[in-house]
Amino acid sequence: MKEEYRRPVYVVGHKNPDTDSVCSAIAYARLKHILDGGDYEPRRAGHLNEETQFVLERFDVPVPAMLKDVRTQVKDMEIRKIGGVSRNVSLKTAWNLMKDNNVVTLPVTVEDELEGVISMGDIVGSYMDVYDSNILTLAHTSYKNIVETLDGKIVVGSLEAEADEGKVVIAAGNPEVLEEIIKEGDIVILGNRYEMQLCAIEMNASCLIVCEGADIAKTIIKQAEEHNCKIISTPHDTFTVARLINQSLPISYFMKSSELVTFTTEDYIEDTRQVMAQIHHRYFPVLDTEGKYAGMISRRNFLGARKKKVILVDHNERNQTVKGIEEAELLEIIDHHRLAAVETMGPIYFRNQPLGCTATIIYIMYCENAIEIDRQTAGLLCSAILSDTLVYRSPTCTDVDREAGKALAIIAGINVEEYAREMFRAGSNLSSKTPDEIIHQDFKRFTVNDQAIGIGQINAMTSEELGEIRERIKDDFSAERKNGNFDMLFFMLTDILNESSEILCEGEKSVSILEEAFHVEKTERGTVILPGVVSRKKQLLPAVVEAVQQ
C-alpha cells in the first residue's frame, strides 16, 4: 500500500505572483523549517513572470509547485487501508475478511489496479437468488476454492483445475436411480457407499465429494484416476456440504466491475459529498494520482478530514489569495500591505510592517532568530527588495529596506545596479507573452465601497520598452473591465530610471479620479502621466481609494 500522505504547511504568496511573493515564500519556508524542523513547502498561486524566473534561475532555485486550491481533499481524510483481494477468492473467504475487518465492501484488485468491488449485499444475494445447480461450472469455480470452503483435502486430482462443466448432484437412492440423474462432468456429493462411488465414476462424473471423512477404497481411487475423476474428502455431512458448496464460488461472478463509483486522492470532499448523497453505498474506493487503488472511504470519514495548513506571505486580502482559503487552517500572515485581512477561526501570528517589501520582514526575522543566511537565500531576498522598491527609488522604500538590501547583496555577492538592470530587463522582455498575460503578470484586485478595482503594473528601464508594451495591450485592456467585472481599471507603465508612470485607465471616472488626485491632465491618447509615481501600494492605490470613498 502507498505510504501515508504527508501533511506539509504551505507557504504561499498572492495570485499573479511577483518576485517578492515567490522569493519570500521560499525564504520563509526555509526559516520555519530551521526553527522547528517542520515540513514547510513554498508554493506559488499563479504563473511566474519573467523577472521572477530570471531570479530563480540566477540563484539555481527550483520553481515552487503551483497551489491553486486549498480546499479539503480526499487525501486529507482518513483513507481506510482495506487490502484488495483477488477476483478468484471464494465468497466464503470474502465474507470472513469482511467480518474480520468490520467492513461491508472489499476492493478487488490486481497489482493495485482496481478491478471491482464485492459487498456483503452481493454475497447475500448469491444465496437468496441463485438456484441453478450448474452455477459452480458457470462461474469456473476452482477446486482449490471448493476444498478450502469444505475444509477438505484433495485425494485424487489437482487443486489448480476448475469446474468447467456439469452440475452439482447429491447422490441419493440406489445406483439405478443415479444412472438417470448423473451426467458426464457432474460434481457428486455422496457418502461412504462403495457402489454409489463406483457408479458415479462410471457415469464420468468430474468430481466426487465424499462426506464425513469416510474411508475411500483403493479400488475407488484407482478407478477415479483412470477416469480422470477428482475426489475430495470433507469432514462435513451431506447437508452441510450442500449448504456450503456455493460459498466456494469466485467473487468475480458476483462482483461489480463496471460503472464503479470511485474517487481520487485529489478530489475535493465537497464534490465527493454530493456524489455520496446520491448513491447509497457504505464504502467507496479511492485511487491515487497514478490510478492505483489507495483505500476506501465512507461518509464517516468526512468527520475526521483535516484542513490544509497555510501561511500567507505578501498579502492578506481574500480576493488575492489562493482559492478555498476559508476552508484551510490559516497559521500565519507575513505582509507589508494595507489591512483587509481574511477572516480566521481563531487567533493567528500576524506580522505586518510598513516596509517596502515582505522580504525585508523575513530578513529581520532571520536576524532576530540569529539564523545565518546562505548565499542563495540572500540572493532571493535581495532580489525581492530591489524589485519591490524599484532599486530603492519607490516611496515605499524605507531605510530598513535599504540596509537589508545592502547587507543581503554582500552575502549574495552581487552588484546592485548591474544586477537590477539585468533583472528588470528580463522582466520587461515580454515578446513571448500575449497581451492578456502581460496585463495579469503583476495584477491585483481590490474592493473599495463594494466597487471592484483592478491595478496592474509593468516596470521597465526605458520609456521605449514601455511604449511598445502600451501598444500591445491597449486593445485587450479596454475589454478587460467587462470580462473581469471591474468598475475601474488602471495599468501602471512604470519607468524606473525616470521615476514616473503612465497610467492606462478604464471605467467611468477613472481618468477624472487621477486628474483630481494628482492635478494632471490626460494625454492625447487618453492616458495619464504621473511624474514621481512608481508605487501601486503607496501612491496610486491610496489616491484611488480616497477618491472612491469620497
C-alpha positions in Angstrom: 0.0 0.0 0.0 1.1 3.5 -0.7 2.9 5.5 2.1 0.8 7.9 4.2 0.1 11.3 2.7 2.4 13.8 4.2 0.8 16.9 5.7 3.0 19.9 5.0 2.4 23.5 5.8 2.1 25.5 2.5 3.8 28.9 2.4 2.2 30.8 -0.4 2.1 34.3 -1.9 -0.8 36.0 -3.8 -2.3 35.3 -7.2 -0.3 36.7 -10.1 2.9 36.2 -8.1 5.7 38.8 -8.3 9.3 38.4 -7.2 8.6 39.4 -3.6 5.8 36.9 -3.1 7.7 33.9 -4.5 11.1 34.7 -3.0 9.6 35.5 0.4 7.6 32.2 0.4 10.8 30.2 -0.3 12.9 32.1 2.2 10.2 31.9 4.9 9.6 28.2 4.4 13.4 27.7 4.9 13.4 29.8 8.1 10.4 27.9 9.6 12.0 24.5 8.9 15.2 25.6 10.6 13.3 26.9 13.6 11.1 23.9 14.3 12.0 21.2 11.9 8.5 21.1 10.4 7.7 20.3 6.8 7.1 23.7 5.1 6.6 23.8 1.3 6.9 27.1 -0.6 4.2 27.3 -3.3 3.0 29.8 -5.9 -0.6 30.7 -6.6 -0.1 31.5 -10.3 2.3 31.6 -13.2 5.7 33.1 -12.8 6.7 36.3 -14.6 9.9 36.6 -16.5 11.6 38.7 -13.8 11.0 36.0 -11.1 12.1 33.2 -13.4 15.3 35.1 -14.0 15.9 35.4 -10.2 15.3 31.7 -9.6 17.5 30.6 -12.5 20.2 33.1 -11.4 20.4 31.5 -7.9 19.7 28.0 -9.1 16.4 27.6 -7.1 13.7 25.2 -8.3 10.4 26.8 -9.2 7.9 26.2 -6.4 5.0 24.0 -7.3 1.6 25.5 -8.1 -1.1 25.7 -5.4 -4.4 26.7 -6.9 -6.8 25.5 -4.3 -6.5 24.7 -0.6 -10.0 23.2 -0.1 -10.0 19.9 1.8 -9.4 16.9 -0.4 -9.9 13.2 -0.1 -6.2 12.8 0.7 -6.9 14.9 3.8 -9.4 12.4 5.1 -8.6 9.1 6.9 -8.5 6.7 4.0 -9.0 3.2 5.3 -6.3 0.8 4.0 -8.5 -2.2 3.3 -6.4 -4.6 1.3 -7.5 -5.6 -2.1 -8.5 -9.3 -2.8 -8.1 -11.4 -5.9 -11.1 -11.9 -8.2 -10.6 -15.7 -7.7 -11.1 -15.9 -3.9 -14.3 -17.6 -2.7 -17.4 -15.9 -1.4 -16.6 -17.6 2.0 -13.1 -16.0 2.1 -14.5 -12.6 1.2 -17.2 -12.9 3.8 -14.7 -13.8 6.5 -12.4 -10.9 5.5 -15.4 -8.5 5.8 -16.2 -9.7 9.3 -12.5 -9.6 10.4 -12.1 -6.1 9.1 -15.6 -4.9 10.2 -16.5 -3.7 6.7 -19.2 -4.4 4.2 -17.3 -3.9 1.0 -14.0 -5.3 -0.4 -12.0 -4.0 -3.3 -11.0 -6.5 -6.0 -7.5 -5.7 -7.3 -4.7 -6.9 -9.5 -1.3 -5.5 -8.5 -3.0 -2.4 -7.1 -5.2 -1.9 -10.1 -8.9 -1.8 -9.1 -11.0 -4.4 -10.9 -14.2 -4.2 -9.0 -15.9 -4.3 -5.6 -17.8 -7.0 -3.7 -20.2 -6.2 -0.9 -22.0 -8.2 1.7 -25.2 -7.5 -0.2 -23.7 -9.2 -3.2 -22.8 -12.3 -1.2 -26.2 -12.4 0.5 -27.8 -12.1 -2.9 -25.8 -15.2 -4.1 -27.6 -17.3 -1.5 -31.1 -15.9 -2.0 -31.2 -15.6 -5.7 -29.1 -18.5 -7.1 -31.0 -21.7 -7.8 -29.0 -23.1 -10.8 -27.2 -26.3 -9.9 -24.8 -25.5 -12.8 -23.6 -22.4 -11.0 -20.2 -23.8 -10.0 -19.2 -24.6 -13.6 -20.8 -21.4 -15.0 -18.6 -19.4 -12.6 -15.5 -21.6 -13.4 -15.0 -22.3 -9.7 -11.6 -23.6 -8.8 -11.2 -26.9 -6.9 -8.9 -25.1 -4.6 -11.9 -22.9 -3.5 -14.1 -26.0 -3.1 -11.6 -27.8 -0.9 -11.0 -24.7 1.3 -14.7 -24.0 1.6 -15.5 -27.6 2.7 -12.4 -27.8 5.0 -11.5 -30.8 2.9 -8.5 -32.3 1.2 -7.9 -33.4 -2.4 -7.4 -37.2 -2.7 -7.3 -37.5 -6.5 -6.6 -34.7 -8.9 -5.2 -31.2 -8.9 -6.2 -28.1 -6.9 -5.3 -25.9 -9.8 -8.1 -27.1 -12.1 -11.5 -25.5 -12.5 -15.0 -26.9 -12.6 -15.9 -26.2 -16.2 -18.9 -28.5 -17.0 -21.8 -30.3 -15.3 -23.9 -29.6 -12.3 -23.9 -30.4 -8.6 -25.7 -33.6 -7.7 -26.5 -35.2 -4.3 -26.3 -39.0 -4.6 -29.5 -40.3 -3.0 -31.1 -43.6 -3.9 -29.7 -46.7 -5.5 -27.3 -47.0 -8.4 -30.2 -47.4 -10.9 -31.6 -44.0 -9.9 -28.1 -42.4 -10.0 -27.7 -43.6 -13.6 -30.6 -41.5 -14.6 -29.5 -38.4 -12.6 -25.7 -38.2 -13.1 -24.4 -36.8 -16.4 -20.9 -36.6 -17.6 -18.9 -33.9 -15.9 -21.2 -33.6 -12.8 -19.9 -33.0 -9.3 -21.4 -35.6 -7.0 -21.9 -35.2 -3.2 -22.1 -38.6 -1.5 -21.2 -40.8 1.5 -19.2 -43.9 2.0 -21.2 -46.4 0.0 -18.8 -48.1 -2.4 -21.3 -49.0 -5.1 -22.6 -45.3 -5.3 -19.0 -44.0 -5.6 -18.2 -46.6 -8.3 -21.5 -45.7 -10.2 -20.7 -42.0 -10.2 -17.2 -42.7 -11.6 -18.5 -45.0 -14.3 -21.0 -42.2 -15.3 -18.0 -40.0 -15.9 -18.6 -37.6 -13.1 -15.8 -34.9 -12.9 -15.6 -35.0 -9.1 -16.7 -36.9 -6.1 -17.1 -35.1 -2.8 -17.0 -37.8 0.0 -18.6 -36.6 3.2 -18.0 -37.2 6.9 -14.3 -38.1 6.3 -15.3 -41.6 5.1 -12.7 -44.0 4.1 -12.1 -44.3 0.3 -11.2 -47.7 -1.0 -8.0 -48.1 -3.0 -10.0 -49.5 -5.9 -12.2 -46.4 -6.0 -9.1 -44.2 -6.0 -7.7 -46.3 -8.9 -10.9 -46.1 -10.8 -11.1 -42.3 -10.3 -7.6 -41.9 -11.6 -8.3 -44.0 -14.7 -11.5 -42.0 -15.4 -9.8 -38.6 -14.6 -12.3 -38.1 -11.8 -11.3 -36.0 -8.8 -12.0 -37.0 -5.3 -12.4 -34.6 -2.4 -12.7 -35.7 1.2 -14.6 -33.5 3.7 -15.4 -33.9 7.4 -18.8 -32.3 7.0 -22.1 -34.2 6.4 -24.1 -34.2 3.2 -26.5 -31.4 4.3 -23.6 -29.1 5.4 -21.7 -29.7 2.2 -24.8 -28.9 0.1 -25.2 -25.7 2.1 -21.6 -24.7 1.9 -20.6 -25.6 -1.6 -22.0 -22.4 -3.2 -19.7 -20.4 -0.9 -16.8 -21.7 -2.9 -17.9 -19.6 -5.9 -15.3 -17.0 -7.0 -16.3 -13.4 -6.2 -15.6 -12.5 -9.8 -19.0 -14.0 -10.7 -20.9 -11.6 -8.4 -18.6 -8.5 -8.0 -19.4 -5.2 -9.6 -16.8 -4.3 -12.2 -18.5 -1.7 -14.4 -19.7 1.8 -13.7 -17.8 1.8 -10.5 -18.1 5.0 -8.3 -14.6 5.8 -7.3 -12.8 8.9 -6.1 -9.2 10.1 -6.3 -7.0 11.4 -3.6 -7.0 14.8 -5.3 -10.9 15.1 -5.4 -12.3 17.8 -3.2 -14.6 16.5 -0.4 -17.4 18.9 -1.2 -17.7 17.2 -4.5 -17.4 13.7 -3.1 -20.1 14.5 -0.5 -22.5 15.4 -3.3 -21.9 12.1 -5.1 -22.2 10.1 -1.9 -25.5 11.7 -1.1 -26.9 10.3 -4.3 -25.5 6.8 -4.1 -26.3 4.7 -1.1 -23.1 2.7 -0.8 -21.3 2.3 2.5 -17.7 2.4 1.2 -16.1 3.9 -2.0 -12.7 3.0 -3.5 -10.1 5.7 -3.7 -7.4 5.8 -6.4 -4.1 7.7 -6.2 -2.7 10.1 -8.8 -1.4 7.1 -10.8 -4.8 5.5 -10.9 -3.7 2.8 -8.4 -6.0 1.6 -5.6 -5.3 3.5 -2.4 -8.0 2.5 0.1 -11.7 3.1 0.9 -13.7 5.9 2.4 -17.2 6.2 3.8 -19.4 9.1 4.9 -17.9 8.8 8.4 -14.5 9.9 7.1 -15.8 13.4 6.5 -15.8 14.0 10.2 -12.1 13.4 10.6 -11.0 15.4 7.5 -8.0 17.6 8.3 -7.8 21.1 6.9 -4.7 22.1 4.9 -2.3 24.3 6.8 -1.3 27.5 5.2 0.9 30.5 5.8 0.3 33.6 3.6 3.1 35.9 2.6 3.0 39.3 0.9 -0.8 39.7 1.0 -3.7 39.4 3.4 -6.8 40.1 1.2 -9.1 37.2 0.5 -9.6 38.1 -3.2 -5.8 37.9 -3.7 -5.2 34.6 -2.0 -5.4 31.0 -3.2 -8.9 29.5 -3.7 -10.5 27.8 -0.7 -8.6 29.7 2.0 -11.7 29.8 4.1 -11.6 26.0 4.4 -7.9 25.9 5.3 -6.2 26.3 8.7 -4.5 29.6 8.4 -1.5 29.7 10.7 0.3 33.0 9.9 0.3 36.1 7.7 3.6 37.9 6.9 2.9 41.1 4.9 3.6 44.8 4.3 0.4 45.8 2.6 -2.8 47.6 3.9 -5.0 45.5 6.1 -8.0 43.9 4.5 -7.3 40.6 6.2 -9.1 37.3 5.6 -11.3 36.1 8.4 -9.9 33.4 10.7 -11.5 31.0 13.1 -9.0 31.8 15.9 -6.0 34.0 16.7 -3.0 33.6 14.4 0.5 35.0 14.1 0.1 38.2 12.0 3.2 40.3 11.3 2.5 43.4 9.2 5.1 46.2 9.0 5.2 49.4 7.0 8.2 48.4 4.9 8.8 48.4 1.2 8.9 44.6 0.9 7.9 41.4 2.6 11.4 40.1 2.1 12.7 42.8 4.4 10.4 41.5 7.2 11.7 38.0 6.6 15.3 39.2 6.7 14.6 40.8 10.0 13.1 37.5 11.3 16.3 35.7 10.3 18.3 38.3 12.2 16.0 38.1 15.3 16.5 34.4 15.5 20.3 34.6 14.8 19.9 32.3 11.8 22.7 32.6 9.3 21.6 33.4 5.7 23.2 31.4 3.0 24.1 33.0 -0.4 21.1 31.5 -2.2 18.6 32.7 0.3 20.3 36.1 0.4 20.0 36.4 -3.4 16.3 35.7 -3.3 15.6 38.2 -0.5 17.8 40.9 -2.1 16.1 40.4 -5.5 12.7 40.8 -3.9 13.7 44.0 -2.1 15.2 45.5 -5.3 12.1 44.5 -7.3 9.5 45.9 -4.8 11.4 49.1 -4.0 12.5 49.7 -7.6 16.1 49.7 -6.5 15.3 51.9 -3.5 13.5 54.5 -5.7 10.0 53.7 -4.6 8.4 55.9 -1.9 7.5 52.7 -0.1 11.2 52.1 0.5 12.5 52.7 4.0 15.9 52.9 5.5 15.3 49.4 6.9 14.7 48.1 3.3 17.8 49.9 2.1 20.1 48.5 4.8 18.6 45.0 4.4 19.2 45.1 0.7 22.8 46.2 1.1 23.6 43.5 3.7 22.0 40.8 1.5 23.8 42.0 -1.6 27.1 41.4 0.1 26.1 37.9 1.2 24.8 37.1 -2.3 27.9 38.6 -4.0 26.0 40.9 -6.4 26.5 44.4 -7.7 23.1 46.0 -7.1 22.9 48.4 -10.0 24.2 45.9 -12.6 22.1 43.0 -11.2 18.9 45.1 -11.0 19.3 46.2 -14.6 19.6 42.6 -15.7 16.6 41.6 -13.6 14.3 44.4 -14.8 15.4 43.9 -18.4 14.3 40.2 -18.1 11.0 41.3 -16.6 10.3 43.7 -19.4 11.1 41.2 -22.1 7.5 40.2 -22.9 7.8 39.2 -26.5 6.6 35.7 -25.9 3.6 36.7 -23.9 0.1 37.5 -25.0 -1.5 40.9 -24.2 -3.7 39.2 -21.6 -0.7 37.6 -19.9 1.1 40.9 -19.8 -1.9 42.6 -18.2 -2.1 39.9 -15.5 1.6 39.5 -14.9 1.5 41.8 -11.9 -2.1 42.5 -11.3 -4.2 42.9 -8.1 -7.9 43.2 -7.4 -9.2 45.4 -4.7 -12.6 46.1 -3.3 -13.5 49.6 -2.1 -17.0 50.5 -1.1 -18.3 47.5 -3.0 -16.5 48.6 -6.1 -14.1 46.2 -7.9 -10.9 47.9 -8.8 -8.0 46.3 -10.7 -4.5 47.7 -10.8 -1.7 46.1 -12.9 1.9 47.2 -13.2 4.9 46.7 -15.5 8.3 48.1 -14.7 11.0 48.8 -17.4 14.3 50.6 -17.6 13.4 52.7 -20.7 10.4 54.6 -22.0 10.8 52.9 -25.4 10.1 49.5 -23.8 7.1 50.8 -22.0 5.7 52.4 -25.2 5.9 49.0 -27.0 4.1 47.3 -24.1 1.4 50.0 -24.1 0.6 49.5 -27.8 0.5 45.7 -27.4 -2.0 45.7 -24.5 -4.2 48.7 -25.1 -7.0 46.9 -27.0 -7.2 44.0 -24.6 -7.0 46.3 -21.6 -10.2 48.0 -22.8 -12.0 44.7 -22.9 -10.6 43.5 -19.5 -13.0 45.7 -17.4 -16.1 43.9 -18.8 -14.5 40.5 -18.8 -13.4 40.8 -15.2 -16.5 42.7 -13.9 -14.4 45.6 -12.8 -15.8 49.1 -12.0 -12.4 50.7 -12.7 -9.1 49.5 -14.1 -5.7 51.1 -14.0 -2.4 49.9 -15.5 0.9 51.4 -14.5 3.7 51.6 -17.1 6.5 52.5 -14.7 9.8 54.0 -15.9 12.3 53.0 -13.2 15.1 55.4 -14.2 12.9 58.4 -14.8 10.8 57.6 -11.7 7.4 58.1 -13.4 4.4 56.1 -14.6 2.0 56.3 -17.5 -1.4 55.1 -16.5 -3.9 53.4 -18.7 -7.5 53.9 -17.4 -10.8 52.1 -18.0 -14.1 52.7 -16.3 -16.3 55.7 -15.5 -14.5 58.5 -13.6 -11.2 56.5 -13.7 -9.4 59.3 -15.6 -11.0 62.1 -13.6 -10.0 60.5 -10.3 -6.4 60.6 -11.3 -6.7 64.1 -12.7 -8.1 65.4 -9.5 -5.9 63.4 -7.2 -2.6 64.3 -8.9 -3.5 67.6 -10.5 -2.6 66.5 -14.0 -4.5 66.2 -17.4 -4.9 63.2 -19.6 -2.7 62.9 -22.7 -4.0 62.9 -26.3 -4.0 59.1 -26.2 -6.2 59.1 -23.1 -3.6 58.0 -20.6 -2.4 59.9 -17.5 1.3 60.7 -16.9 2.2 60.7 -13.2 5.7 62.1 -12.5 7.3 60.7 -9.3 4.6 57.9 -9.0 6.1 54.5 -9.1 4.3 52.6 -6.3 1.0 51.0 -6.7 0.7 50.4 -3.0 1.7 53.7 -1.5 0.9 56.2 -4.2 -1.7 55.1 -6.7 -3.9 52.9 -4.6 -4.4 55.3 -1.7 -5.3 58.1 -4.1 -7.9 55.9 -5.8 -9.3 54.6 -2.5 -9.7 58.1 -1.1 -11.4 59.3 -4.2 -13.9 56.4 -4.3 -14.7 56.8 -0.6 -15.5 60.5 -1.1 
